[in-house]
Amino acid sequence: MPTVIDRIRSATTEAFRAAGICAILPGKILDPIGYGIETTRAGGSMQPETTTGGMRRRSFVAGALGVSAAAGSGGLLTGCGSADTAAGADADSLAAPPAVLGPKKSGVNYPPGYVGPVARELRPIVNEPVRFTIVVPQSLTVGDWNRNAFTQWMQQQTGIQIEWRQVAGGDDTMTKVNAMMAAGDIPDAFLGVAFTRSQLYLYGAQNLFVDLTPYLDKYAPNLQQVEKDYPDARRLMRSPDKGIYSFPDINDCYHCRASNGRSYLNTEWLRKVGLDIPSTTDEFREVLKAFKQADLGGKGRTIPFAGYKDAPLDTYFMNAFLYNPGDPWLVLNDGKVEANYVKDEWREGLKYLRGLYADGLLNKDAFTADQDQMNRYGNNPDRPIIGGARGYYWGSFLEIDEADPKARWHQYSSIPPLRGPNNVRYAAWNYLKVGLEVSTLVITRKCKRPDLLVRWADVQFDLEAILRSYGGPDFQWAAKGDKGINGKQAIYSLGETWASDTTKGKTWDQYGVMYRSGDFRLAERVNPRKPTFESPLYEQTRDDYFPYKQPVDLEFPPVTLEADQAAQDAEIGLNLKGEVNLSMAKFVTGKLDPADDGHWRDYLARIGKIGLKPYLEIQQAAYEAFQG
């Protein structure tokens, strides 16, 4: 009976034959999913990261298999007569003169020490119109990509015309892209399609995606400045073969670095029960007990603390017992990759959560509730019924009305990490997986002039281009003395908040190439007469989470999987995730008892049987390759 690997190999071979690829040399299977690497549009102002924030997980699927793989480990895809054409295109592209930056625009006030995008005088890239075909996801905010206001502006500035091919958005995007590639219907480029690092490596190594390294060095002066501003950028962009198969998006979102472990409490309820923000696990339990006893939600409806499946409880509470970044729960210990969910400290965290649940201090559907259910809890019409919530920001559990200074969201304040019984207190700070999105613009071997598309992308790193792509054409330059989110000189103000319906058809909904440095994001003008949630989100992150961030050498980095690692990783990793999540829910809700040695041993046995040991060996090898 054929194995899963055999079926993947067979399906992939047929897919590449359909695409006009003549030969797939024998080799080991590479699964391009890159399990464990979150592929999200990193929260623009801010769509907070969800692992999840709000964040969009996409998978690569082939037919009914649910995964896509291709031969690798030295195997080479040979295009039917396309190799010479590609080589010729490379030669023509790299013969063009290097790109240079224009002078800075006047009238823009930058704060002292500012690091970030700069507004410059732009000149057309071409004298005669040039057209490329680019595949993009559908977006209600973007609308018709061809008629979009930023699309028109980019065409005017660069002279480059784009024929947009729109495919279904969300989780269906990669399904459509995979089918398109299997049919040989390949565009010049993909924009905003979330290929994982392993997918980029796979298709780049097989000569389907262009290695942009020589083009970036010659035709991307804005990106070259980014690499000076963020010295780790190129290392994070490179695949194991040292190729760079996408033009990146930089989004140094300060509050996103802590969003995976952010939680909130109702400060009005704290005042009514006469308690302060808790700092320990014991104090937190007492606060929730007081909420329940006072029944501040009324009629027995009070939910002391609420969680839901898209904002897991463990990313906040487990950090009182051990450093826990969340799924896939991998950490480093002196350079050794370890899994959190088999440690004694994890078990102690489960006992604590079990106690909260048994006392009725957590919502009964904490592991099954969806976003709609959380909104019903948070937006209960007559009064609040939840005393606190695990969420990426206020919008994770209630409606944000920025115009109303008495809106309910103002009652909820973020709470710092809790100190556990062994004096452990971490805020899971995301150093490496927030800031650089690797797959924003991917250029294929069909493209005859990669240099022009690289220059087109590099224009989007210009400050004015970023503001138009991100906030729309109604932005304004800040006056001297205007204050930004961080209290320093502001650079700009947006005409509308990022989520406003009035931006429809005007922006690229964060799908485009942008350089949003930390200083840029915090340089948005704060209107004292019309404040947004941006300032308190920044301030609470700075005060409540940054001081407790874990050392960077504990964080497992965004690795790329080699061909001989990826197929095992996809299957084992998915099964481990399922077992960890299911067992966590059972331990907390009482179907299993974390204090029972037999139940705990059985859980560890299931984890071991799934394949934790080979899984960790895969991650260790990938980590060492990343380091080397």
ZAMARGU-4260 file (C-alpha; in steps of 0.2 Angstrom, whole numbers, plus 5000, padded with zeros to 4 digits):
<rodrens>
0) 5000/5000/5000 | 5008/5017/4995 | 5013/5028/5010 | 5009/5046/5012 | 5026/5051/5005
5) 5023/5040/4990 | 5007/5048/4986 | 5014/5065/4988 | 5028/5061/4976 | 5017/5054/4963
10) 5005/5069/4964 | 5019/5081/4963 | 5027/5073/4948 | 5011/5074/4939 | 5009/5092/4944
15) 5026/5097/4937 | 5024/5087/4921 | 5007/5097/4918 | 5017/5113/4921 | 5029/5108/4907
20) 5044/5103/4918 | 5052/5089/4909 | 5062/5080/4922 | 5062/5078/4941 | 5078/5070/4946
25) 5076/5057/4960 | 5078/5064/4977 | 5070/5065/4994 | 5053/5073/4997 | 5053/5091/5002
30) 5037/5097/5010 | 5036/5116/5007 | 5023/5120/5021 | 5037/5123/5033 | 5027/5118/5048
35) 5028/5130/5063 | 5032/5145/5053 | 5018/5157/5055 | 5013/5165/5038 | 5003/5181/5042
40) 5001/5198/5036 | 5010/5207/5050 | 4998/5218/5058 | 4998/5235/5050 | 4992/5249/5061
45) 4986/5238/5067 | 4980/5222/5063 | 4988/5213/5077 | 4997/5197/5074 | 4987/5182/5077
50) 4994/5166/5076 | 4983/5171/5069 | 4983/5193/5073 | 4971/5192/5066 | 4983/5183/5059
55) 4981/5173/5043 | 4987/5155/5042 | 4988/5149/5024 | 4993/5131/5019 | 4999/5124/5002
60) 4988/5111/4996 | 4988/5099/4981 | 4972/5091/4976 | 4965/5080/4990 | 4981/5077/4998
65) 4981/5093/5008 | 5000/5096/5005 | 5012/5100/4991 | 5029/5092/4989 | 5043/5091/4976
70) 5058/5081/4973 | 5073/5089/4981 | 5090/5086/4990 | 5100/5089/4975 | 5086/5085/4962
75) 5084/5098/4948 | 5069/5103/4939 | 5073/5105/4920 | 5061/5117/4911 | 5056/5112/4893
80) 5067/5123/4883 | 5066/5137/4896 | 5083/5137/4904 | 5092/5146/4890 | 5078/5159/4890
85) 5080/5162/4908 | 5098/5164/4907 | 5097/5176/4893 | 5084/5186/4903 | 5096/5187/4917
90) 5110/5193/4907 | 5099/5207/4899 | 5092/5212/4916 | 5109/5213/4925 | 5116/5224/4910
95) 5105/5238/4915 | 5112/5253/4924 | 5111/5252/4943 | 5096/5261/4952 | 5100/5277/4962
100) 5089/5286/4974 | 5082/5303/4971 | 5084/5318/4982 | 5074/5319/4998 | 5058/5329/4997
105) 5057/5345/5007 | 5043/5349/5020 | 5044/5332/5029 | 5049/5333/5048 | 5059/5318/5054
110) 5062/5316/5073 | 5080/5316/5079 | 5089/5299/5076 | 5075/5293/5065 | 5078/5276/5057
115) 5066/5272/5043 | 5059/5276/5026 | 5062/5293/5018 | 5052/5302/5005 | 5061/5306/4989
120) 5058/5313/4972 | 5053/5299/4961 | 5057/5297/4943 | 5049/5284/4930 | 5058/5268/4929
125) 5055/5266/4910 | 5052/5278/4896 | 5040/5266/4887 | 5026/5257/4895 | 5031/5239/4901
130) 5018/5227/4907 | 5020/5212/4919 | 5007/5200/4925 | 5006/5198/4944 | 4994/5186/4954
135) 4987/5194/4969 | 4974/5188/4982 | 4956/5196/4981 | 4953/5209/4995 | 4937/5218/4999
140) 4948/5233/5005 | 4958/5233/4989 | 4943/5231/4978 | 4947/5230/4959 | 4966/5230/4959
145) 4966/5237/4942 | 4956/5252/4947 | 4963/5254/4965 | 4970/5272/4969 | 4987/5266/4974
150) 4988/5255/4958 | 4985/5270/4948 | 4998/5281/4958 | 5011/5267/4956 | 5009/5267/4937
155) 5010/5285/4936 | 5026/5286/4946 | 5035/5271/4938 | 5028/5269/4920 | 5026/5251/4924
160) 5009/5243/4920 | 5003/5228/4929 | 4990/5215/4923 | 4982/5209/4939 | 4976/5192/4941
165) 4965/5190/4956 | 4963/5174/4965 | 4952/5169/4980 | 4959/5177/4996 | 4961/5169/5013
170) 4964/5150/5015 | 4959/5147/4997 | 4974/5158/4990 | 4987/5144/4990 | 4975/5131/4983
175) 4972/5142/4968 | 4990/5146/4966 | 4995/5128/4967 | 4982/5123/4954 | 4989/5138/4943
180) 5007/5132/4944 | 5002/5114/4941 | 4993/5119/4925 | 5009/5129/4919 | 4999/5145/4920
185) 5013/5154/4929 | 5013/5174/4930 | 5028/5185/4930 | 5026/5187/4949 | 5016/5184/4964
190) 5012/5198/4976 | 5005/5196/4994 | 5004/5177/4992 | 5011/5169/5008 | 5023/5156/5002
195) 5033/5149/5017 | 5051/5150/5018 | 5052/5131/5014 | 5041/5134/4999 | 5052/5148/4993
200) 5068/5137/4995 | 5060/5123/4986 | 5054/5132/4971 | 5070/5143/4970 | 5081/5129/4971
205) 5072/5121/4957 | 5074/5136/4946 | 5055/5141/4946 | 5058/5157/4957 | 5072/5169/4953
210) 5086/5171/4965 | 5085/5190/4968 | 5102/5192/4976 | 5111/5201/4961 | 5096/5211/4957
215) 5094/5217/4975 | 5112/5222/4976 | 5111/5233/4960 | 5093/5239/4959 | 5086/5240/4976
220) 5094/5255/4985 | 5080/5257/4997 | 5081/5239/5002 | 5100/5241/5004 | 5097/5255/5017
225) 5085/5244/5026 | 5099/5231/5028 | 5109/5244/5036 | 5095/5249/5048 | 5091/5230/5051
230) 5108/5221/5050 | 5099/5204/5052 | 5088/5207/5037 | 5098/5198/5024 | 5102/5183/5035
235) 5083/5181/5038 | 5080/5183/5019 | 5092/5170/5014 | 5088/5151/5010 | 5100/5138/5015
240) 5107/5138/4998 | 5111/5157/5001 | 5098/5162/4988 | 5085/5176/4991 | 5069/5171/4982
245) 5057/5185/4987 | 5057/5204/4989 | 5053/5206/5008 | 5041/5217/5018 | 5048/5225/5033
250) 5035/5228/5047 | 5043/5231/5064 | 5027/5231/5074 | 5032/5235/5092 | 5016/5229/5100
255) 5015/5214/5089 | 5031/5207/5097 | 5021/5204/5113 | 5003/5201/5106 | 5005/5182/5108
260) 5004/5184/5127 | 4994/5199/5130 | 4979/5198/5142 | 4967/5211/5149 | 4957/5214/5165
265) 4942/5226/5168 | 4949/5240/5179 | 4932/5246/5183 | 4928/5229/5190 | 4945/5229/5200
270) 4940/5245/5207 | 4923/5238/5213 | 4931/5223/5221 | 4944/5234/5229 | 4959/5225/5221
275) 4974/5230/5211 | 4981/5223/5195 | 4988/5206/5200 | 5007/5202/5199 | 5007/5183/5204
280) 4997/5168/5199 | 4989/5168/5217 | 4984/5186/5216 | 4976/5183/5199 | 4966/5168/5206
285) 4960/5180/5220 | 4955/5193/5208 | 4944/5181/5197 | 4936/5174/5213 | 4931/5191/5218
290) 4924/5195/5201 | 4914/5179/5202 | 4908/5182/5220 | 4902/5200/5216 | 4894/5194/5200
295) 4897/5210/5192 | 4890/5204/5176 | 4873/5201/5184 | 4861/5187/5185 | 4875/5174/5186
300) 4881/5178/5169 | 4899/5184/5175 | 4913/5176/5166 | 4929/5181/5177 | 4941/5177/5162
305) 4938/5172/5144 | 4948/5163/5131 | 4945/5157/5114 | 4953/5145/5102 | 4962/5159/5091
310) 4970/5166/5107 | 4976/5151/5117 | 4977/5153/5135 | 4994/5144/5137 | 5004/5159/5128
315) 5000/5170/5143 | 4998/5158/5158 | 5012/5146/5155 | 5025/5160/5155 | 5023/5160/5174
320) 5030/5143/5174 | 5042/5142/5159 | 5046/5153/5144 | 5032/5148/5131 | 5031/5156/5114
325) 5016/5146/5109 | 5014/5134/5094 | 5024/5124/5090 | 5031/5127/5108 | 5049/5125/5103
330) 5063/5134/5113 | 5082/5134/5114 | 5092/5129/5129 | 5110/5133/5127 | 5108/5130/5108
335) 5098/5114/5110 | 5080/5113/5103 | 5068/5108/5116 | 5049/5106/5117 | 5040/5114/5131
340) 5025/5102/5132 | 5034/5088/5140 | 5042/5097/5154 | 5037/5096/5172 | 5034/5115/5172
345) 5021/5113/5158 | 5013/5100/5169 | 5012/5113/5184 | 5005/5126/5172 | 4991/5114/5167
350) 4987/5111/5186 | 4985/5129/5188 | 4974/5131/5173 | 4964/5116/5179 | 4961/5124/5196
355) 4955/5140/5187 | 4943/5130/5176 | 4937/5119/5191 | 4932/5135/5201 | 4922/5142/5187
360) 4934/5156/5184 | 4936/5152/5165 | 4923/5152/5152 | 4917/5134/5149 | 4921/5135/5130
365) 4938/5142/5132 | 4945/5130/5120 | 4931/5130/5107 | 4924/5147/5107 | 4927/5157/5090
370) 4929/5175/5087 | 4910/5178/5085 | 4907/5170/5102 | 4920/5181/5110 | 4912/5196/5102
375) 4895/5191/5110 | 4904/5190/5127 | 4913/5206/5125 | 4899/5216/5117 | 4885/5211/5129
380) 4872/5225/5127 | 4868/5231/5144 | 4884/5228/5154 | 4901/5219/5153 | 4900/5201/5158
385) 4918/5197/5156 | 4931/5202/5169 | 4946/5199/5158 | 4951/5191/5142 | 4966/5183/5133
390) 4967/5193/5117 | 4980/5201/5105 | 4972/5218/5108 | 4955/5225/5113 | 4947/5220/5096
395) 4950/5202/5100 | 4935/5202/5112 | 4925/5218/5109 | 4921/5232/5097 | 4932/5247/5097
400) 4924/5263/5096 | 4938/5276/5095 | 4926/5291/5094 | 4917/5288/5111 | 4929/5291/5126
405) 4917/5281/5136 | 4917/5266/5125 | 4919/5249/5134 | 4936/5245/5128 | 4943/5259/5138
410) 4938/5249/5154 | 4951/5235/5150 | 4969/5237/5153 | 4983/5225/5148 | 4990/5215/5163
415) 5009/5211/5165 | 5015/5193/5165 | 5011/5184/5181 | 5025/5178/5193 | 5023/5159/5196
420) 5027/5149/5212 | 5045/5147/5206 | 5048/5166/5203 | 5046/5163/5184 | 5039/5178/5175
425) 5041/5180/5156 | 5033/5190/5142 | 5035/5179/5127 | 5044/5193/5116 | 5045/5189/5097
430) 5062/5195/5092 | 5064/5186/5076 | 5047/5181/5068 | 5040/5199/5068 | 5048/5212/5057
435) 5052/5203/5041 | 5039/5195/5029 | 5049/5184/5017 | 5036/5181/5003 | 5029/5198/4998
440) 5034/5199/4980 | 5040/5183/4972 | 5047/5184/4954 | 5046/5168/4943 | 5057/5162/4929
445) 5044/5168/4917 | 5048/5186/4920 | 5060/5192/4907 | 5065/5208/4916 | 5067/5204/4935
450) 5077/5220/4937 | 5062/5231/4932 | 5051/5222/4945 | 5064/5224/4958 | 5065/5242/4955
455) 5046/5243/4955 | 5046/5235/4972 | 5060/5246/4979 | 5049/5261/4975 | 5036/5255/4987
460) 5049/5257/5001 | 5048/5276/4998 | 5040/5284/5013 | 5026/5292/5003 | 5022/5276/4993
465) 5021/5267/5010 | 5008/5279/5017 | 4998/5278/5001 | 4999/5259/5000 | 4995/5258/5019
470) 4983/5272/5023 | 4977/5279/5007 | 4980/5295/4998 | 4972/5306/5011 | 4988/5306/5023
475) 4996/5323/5028 | 5013/5327/5033 | 5014/5332/5051 | 5019/5350/5056 | 5034/5353/5067
480) 5030/5351/5085 | 5016/5338/5082 | 5019/5322/5093 | 5019/5304/5087 | 5013/5289/5096
485) 5030/5288/5106 | 5029/5306/5111 | 5043/5311/5098 | 5041/5322/5083 | 5027/5315/5071
490) 5030/5313/5053 | 5013/5310/5046 | 4994/5308/5050 | 4982/5296/5041 | 4966/5303/5034
495) 4956/5288/5042 | 4960/5274/5054 | 4967/5259/5045 | 4951/5249/5046 | 4940/5262/5040
500) 4927/5258/5026 | 4933/5275/5018 | 4949/5267/5013 | 4941/5254/5002 | 4948/5255/4984
505) 4962/5266/4990 | 4975/5255/4998 | 4983/5238/4995 | 4977/5232/5012 | 4995/5228/5018
510) 4998/5215/5003 | 5011/5226/4995 | 5029/5229/4998 | 5032/5241/5013 | 5046/5247/5024
515) 5037/5250/5041 | 5052/5252/5053 | 5048/5254/5072 | 5052/5273/5071 | 5040/5275/5056
520) 5025/5266/5065 | 5028/5276/5080 | 5029/5293/5070 | 5010/5293/5067 | 5003/5309/5073
525) 4992/5308/5088 | 4977/5319/5087 | 4973/5324/5106 | 4955/5328/5101 | 4953/5311/5092
530) 4964/5298/5100 | 4965/5280/5093 | 4970/5264/5102 | 4988/5265/5095 | 4995/5276/5109
535) 4988/5265/5124 | 4993/5249/5114 | 5011/5255/5112 | 5012/5262/5130 | 5005/5246/5138
540) 5017/5235/5128 | 5031/5246/5133 | 5026/5246/5152 | 5018/5229/5154 | 5028/5217/5143
545) 5044/5224/5137 | 5052/5224/5154 | 5049/5205/5156 | 5054/5199/5139 | 5064/5183/5138
550) 5083/5183/5133 | 5084/5182/5114 | 5094/5166/5114 | 5079/5157/5121 | 5069/5160/5105
555) 5068/5147/5091 | 5071/5156/5075 | 5061/5155/5059 | 5071/5141/5051 | 5070/5134/5033
560) 5068/5116/5031 | 5080/5106/5020 | 5073/5093/5008 | 5077/5078/5019 | 5069/5086/5034
565) 5052/5093/5028 | 5042/5078/5024 | 5044/5071/5041 | 5041/5088/5049 | 5025/5091/5040
570) 5017/5074/5046 | 5025/5073/5063 | 5023/5091/5067 | 5004/5092/5063 | 5001/5076/5073
575) 5011/5083/5088 | 5001/5099/5087 | 4985/5090/5087 | 4989/5080/5102 | 4996/5094/5112
580) 4980/5105/5109 | 4968/5091/5113 | 4977/5085/5128 | 4979/5103/5135 | 4960/5105/5133
585) 4957/5088/5142 | 4969/5092/5156 | 4961/5109/5159 | 4943/5104/5158 | 4945/5089/5169
590) 4943/5075/5156 | 4961/5071/5161 | 4970/5075/5178 | 4987/5084/5176 | 4990/5079/5195
595) 4988/5060/5190 | 5005/5052/5187 | 4997/5039/5176 | 4987/5052/5165 | 5003/5062/5163
600) 5014/5046/5158 | 5001/5041/5146 | 5001/5059/5138 | 5020/5058/5137 | 5019/5041/5129
605) 5007/5047/5116 | 5019/5062/5112 | 5034/5050/5110 | 5025/5038/5099 | 5020/5052/5087
610) 5038/5055/5085 | 5045/5069/5096 | 5063/5063/5095 | 5065/5063/5076 | 5055/5079/5076
615) 5067/5088/5088 | 5081/5081/5078 | 5074/5089/5062 | 5072/5106/5071 | 5090/5105/5078
620) 5097/5102/5061 | 5087/5116/5054 | 5093/5128/5068 | 5111/5123/5065 | 5109/5127/5047
625) 5101/5144/5051 | 5116/5148/5063 | 5129/5142/5050
</rodrens>
